[in-house]
């Protein structure tokens, strides 16, 4: 495996399967009363969050702590960053503190690549702008595999604001690596102009795609997109691309519904769908900790897992 | 060659230079003029130029010298040193300084700073609109009538996007044979734009700068220039579509000229994704952005066939801290004065698209003509001002900005191997550069 995890494209098929298999092993710990391993004792993981994301931050924090790492949370708000300190100076500060891994969430696409040039530790991308969110893709793949088995040949439909979605980018790359067949569905305004060059299919018609989907993943739609005329109204978006009960009825019986959260209930997903047995939304949160444990474990070169579990 | 050369009373003989790549000849210069071209000429001092190409002193239509206002990035002095080392004898200083060069006072200040520095002539460009605000015409006539004798007007960095204002500017400058140099960028189509909109921007999640935002403005402005019968110049053309529109406008006989930068002749947008200096390195962030290989090919072809009239550097210095950031926070622009000729050799001459006479036309004669610049861009012949660049095309070296005269280091070519070396530059008979060093 590469030293950093910045793009899902950094992972070979063997890397991805190793992470998912490791996550399977680690999941057993989560079922124990004492959910902690000594593996990363003495190692320091910094959560460097330039954007508010409590969900992702606590997921990484829980993952690191279950592996006994020391965790430093560095939030941009109220820190020197808000006083104009550059990313480079922040990186040098972390470097001086001896961070073994830096988990970075940043509003600017590509910021983790810049950071990786300035620190010695491993950089884990926890979401950069509209670029990627590879651990989200790993936890999604982990969730799918637990529900459906191996992903080769599985048909995954991802619906929503692909243009601005780091979740979509990472999922397309990882799922293609794992042999799944991905179809992206959105209004044409919410695709990048040359999405045809991506390793997936593209459709504007959700209803046509649903009957042949093993997984339907709904993406969050930011309300501010409406003001920029990407679509006329929330109601029209919801009518054409929202997942409601009628649309779920078109899906095969075994098919599951996913959402990376946070949801706009009633917008891209109906409340009754989100809360239905097909929905894996709560599982995804739990699996997020497990998948991130596997990533930190493997990047920081944890000892052989077999003896510890 | 030696450092004592410079006293021109007895003249200087440049010995054995290949004028525009032709047969070796001697060039006698005296009192700032090119006196004679021939064989076995004698004069006060001799500059050996065996194997060197002699070109008319290069002229840049598009230079950011940053003074006044951003002297941390560049000054007239450092920028013109860089220009001389790049073989330039005249540069047009863009108007987007602080304060903006939108009055006779500011353009005269820049012009005088150039005179005092003395490394090359500085011809100020005047802003089209007050403060580059795009709302009211600046006092174009006052700048034209000033000691700086402004003929090129540009809001470069910003587009004159208001169609009525652009029409008025095109009409107004006819009174003093001026030209409006348009930075063609439709602002609504490029809000927050970070790089060329295409496959790479889609993968990288960077807001796209679509080719149509340039092409739509160029098409509109060509039609406006034709309608009011004025001169239009297009800055830094970057797309294949723009080339087609300009070719069409020229076929109509309209007075439209265009420039291309060296970096748009060589570099492509995939460098943002993957390069020797990493991913998302803002050293490649520039406006207009680096485009695709197909665009580069179209630009080279257009420069070769004359659809694009000239090469202009868009030399845009920025301090280190404005580039050592995440992509979105970084400043746009690249320095280029000291590498322009090398890049043109690489992209145009070594590929067989342009000979040295063509390089002289595109980098000296045409830009001087478009800028109505007196005393520059003249063929190398007896009676012309002795503005001459001696260039050795036979060497190749890795680009190392450590030795650059520019105050800034934001070159996209660092570590790349490029051909050629400017050996000497003469400004009205006085060497500003000898043996590759400032005199």
Interface residues (C-beta under 8 A of the other chain):
Chain A: X86 X87 X88 X106 X107 X108 X109 X110 X111 X113 X114 X117 X128 X129 X130 X131 X132 X164 X166 X169 X192 X193 X194 X195 X197 X198
Chain B: X194 X197 X198 X199 X201 X202 X203 X204 X205 X206 X207 X208 X210 X278 X279 X280 X281 X321 X324 X325 X326 X327 X328 X329
